[in-house]
């Protein structure tokens, strides 16, 4: 049975689709039995493609996220997914508030904390930044994804 991983940010057009896209790209290359998805805690962009700057940044590194579409996080996701990763603390708290029990609440982790990133616990939102902000987030998520894949390989 596949391990199910959900990446979550606010609008599901920048950070979480990039995290999903990177993970999806890498698990396919490794032939790991993992299903990926992403969502946003807010419904601002339901049905939208990722931000064009994030699509372009991903494509520059050979990762295609153009097929992804934004959706809103649902409380049922806490039952469906084995791993639920928030990009920042505010979204983590919003998801934990929807949990039915302690097990579901504890399932929601910060992606960078889970992978023990040395400098940051939250993935900054590049939406209002320049291209350098998107590059920074890509590189941060790329590194974090590599670390998380080591966990997945042990399952």
Backbone torsions as a table, in degrees:
resi	resn	phi	psi	omega
1	UNK	NA	134.1	-176.1
2	UNK	-67.6	143.7	170.2
3	UNK	-78.6	134.8	-176.8
4	UNK	-111.2	126.8	-176.2
5	UNK	-124.0	129.0	178.5
6	UNK	-117.9	129.1	175.9
7	UNK	-105.6	134.3	-174.1
8	UNK	-135.0	133.6	170.5
9	UNK	-131.7	-158.6	-176.7
10	UNK	-77.5	-58.9	-173.7
11	UNK	-103.9	-9.3	179.7
12	UNK	63.4	38.3	175.1
13	UNK	-128.2	-7.0	-179.9
14	UNK	-125.6	-79.7	-171.1
15	UNK	-69.4	-52.0	-174.5
16	UNK	-68.4	-37.9	175.4
17	UNK	-67.4	-32.0	176.3
18	UNK	-66.3	-44.2	178.4
19	UNK	-61.9	-43.4	177.8
20	UNK	-63.7	-45.5	-178.1
21	UNK	-61.5	-43.3	177.3
22	UNK	-63.2	-46.3	179.9
23	UNK	-62.5	-46.1	-179.9
24	UNK	-59.3	-45.6	179.8
25	UNK	-59.0	-44.6	-175.5
26	UNK	-76.4	-37.6	-179.9
27	UNK	-70.3	-31.1	176.0
28	UNK	-64.1	-43.8	-179.9
29	UNK	-63.9	-30.2	-179.2
30	UNK	-94.8	-4.5	-178.8
31	UNK	57.2	42.9	177.2
32	UNK	-87.6	146.6	-179.7
33	UNK	-85.9	78.3	-176.8
34	UNK	-134.9	134.2	173.7
35	UNK	-104.8	137.2	-178.2
36	UNK	-118.0	154.6	174.0
37	UNK	-159.2	167.6	174.7
38	UNK	-144.7	159.7	-178.1
39	UNK	-156.6	168.3	174.6
40	UNK	-121.9	146.7	178.4
41	UNK	-73.5	-22.2	177.2
42	UNK	-105.0	154.2	-177.9
43	UNK	-97.5	26.0	-175.6
44	UNK	-60.4	-36.7	-168.1
45	UNK	-124.2	24.2	-176.8
46	UNK	-50.3	127.8	178.6
47	UNK	86.1	-7.0	-178.1
48	UNK	-83.0	153.1	171.5
49	UNK	-70.6	162.4	171.6
50	UNK	-58.4	157.6	176.8
51	UNK	-51.9	136.0	-175.9
52	UNK	-58.7	-29.4	178.0
53	UNK	-69.3	-33.6	177.5
54	UNK	-75.3	-38.9	175.7
55	UNK	-59.5	-45.8	-179.2
56	UNK	-65.0	-41.3	179.2
57	UNK	-63.6	-45.8	179.1
58	UNK	-61.5	-44.9	-178.3
59	UNK	-61.6	-35.7	178.6
60	UNK	-56.6	-29.6	-178.6
61	UNK	-106.2	14.8	175.1
62	UNK	81.1	18.6	179.7
63	UNK	-112.2	122.4	-178.8
64	UNK	-99.1	116.1	176.2
65	UNK	-117.4	10.8	-174.5
66	UNK	-66.6	-19.2	-179.6
67	UNK	-85.2	-11.2	-177.5
68	UNK	-74.7	149.3	178.0
69	UNK	-133.1	140.0	-177.6
70	UNK	-67.8	141.2	172.5
71	UNK	-141.1	161.9	179.8
72	UNK	-93.4	139.7	175.5
73	UNK	-59.8	139.2	177.6
74	UNK	-121.7	149.3	178.2
75	UNK	-55.7	-33.2	179.7
76	UNK	-63.8	-20.8	176.8
77	UNK	-61.1	-27.2	179.8
78	UNK	-69.7	-20.7	175.5
79	UNK	-89.8	-36.6	-172.7
80	UNK	-73.8	-40.3	-170.8
81	UNK	-98.6	144.3	177.2
82	UNK	-78.7	-35.6	178.6
83	UNK	-126.8	129.6	175.5
84	UNK	-124.5	112.2	-175.9
85	UNK	-110.6	123.7	173.6
86	UNK	-91.5	146.4	177.4
87	UNK	-82.1	-21.8	-179.7
88	UNK	-151.1	168.2	-174.0
89	UNK	-66.1	-38.4	-179.5
90	UNK	-61.1	-45.2	178.6
91	UNK	-69.2	-32.9	175.3
92	UNK	-60.9	-47.6	-180.0
93	UNK	-64.2	-38.9	178.6
94	UNK	-63.0	-39.5	178.5
95	UNK	-72.3	-41.4	179.8
96	UNK	-62.3	-30.4	178.3
97	UNK	-66.0	-21.4	178.9
98	UNK	-90.5	-6.3	-177.3
99	UNK	-67.0	142.5	178.9
100	UNK	-85.4	-20.1	-176.9
101	UNK	-155.8	176.0	-177.6
102	UNK	-64.7	-36.2	179.2
103	UNK	-60.7	-45.9	179.0
104	UNK	-66.6	-41.8	179.8
105	UNK	-60.4	-42.1	-179.3
106	UNK	-73.0	-17.5	179.4
107	UNK	-69.7	-26.9	-176.5
108	UNK	-83.2	110.3	-177.7
109	UNK	-119.0	156.2	169.9
110	UNK	-76.9	130.8	-175.1
111	UNK	-58.2	-44.8	-177.0
112	UNK	-72.6	-30.1	175.8
113	UNK	-69.5	-40.9	-179.1
114	UNK	-59.0	-36.0	-178.0
115	UNK	-98.7	9.8	175.4
116	UNK	56.1	49.7	176.9
117	UNK	-62.7	135.6	-173.2
118	UNK	-70.6	-25.7	-172.5
119	UNK	-115.5	-26.0	-173.0
120	UNK	-130.8	151.1	172.1
121	UNK	-110.2	-15.4	-179.4
122	UNK	-125.5	147.2	175.0
123	UNK	-87.7	118.6	-178.9
124	UNK	-66.6	147.0	179.5
125	UNK	-82.7	117.8	-177.3
126	UNK	-84.6	-2.7	-169.1
127	UNK	-50.4	-44.6	-178.1
128	UNK	-94.8	9.0	-178.6
129	UNK	-96.7	-175.2	178.0
130	UNK	-94.1	-173.7	-178.4
131	UNK	-60.1	-33.1	178.9
132	UNK	-61.5	-33.4	177.9
133	UNK	-66.0	-38.9	178.1
134	UNK	-68.7	-39.9	176.5
135	UNK	-62.3	-43.2	179.8
136	UNK	-60.8	-46.8	-180.0
137	UNK	-64.1	-41.5	177.2
138	UNK	-57.1	-50.6	-177.5
139	UNK	-63.6	-38.8	177.8
140	UNK	-63.3	-47.2	179.8
141	UNK	-69.1	-33.6	177.3
142	UNK	-61.3	-47.2	178.5
143	UNK	-63.7	-45.7	-179.1
144	UNK	-64.2	-38.2	179.2
145	UNK	-63.8	-42.8	177.4
146	UNK	-57.9	-42.9	-180.0
147	UNK	-65.4	-44.0	-179.4
148	UNK	-65.7	-34.3	179.2
149	UNK	-60.9	-32.7	176.0
150	UNK	-60.9	-37.1	174.7
151	UNK	-64.7	-44.9	-179.2
152	UNK	-62.6	-36.5	-180.0
153	UNK	-63.2	-25.7	-177.6
154	UNK	-84.6	-9.5	-178.1
155	UNK	-76.2	NA	NA
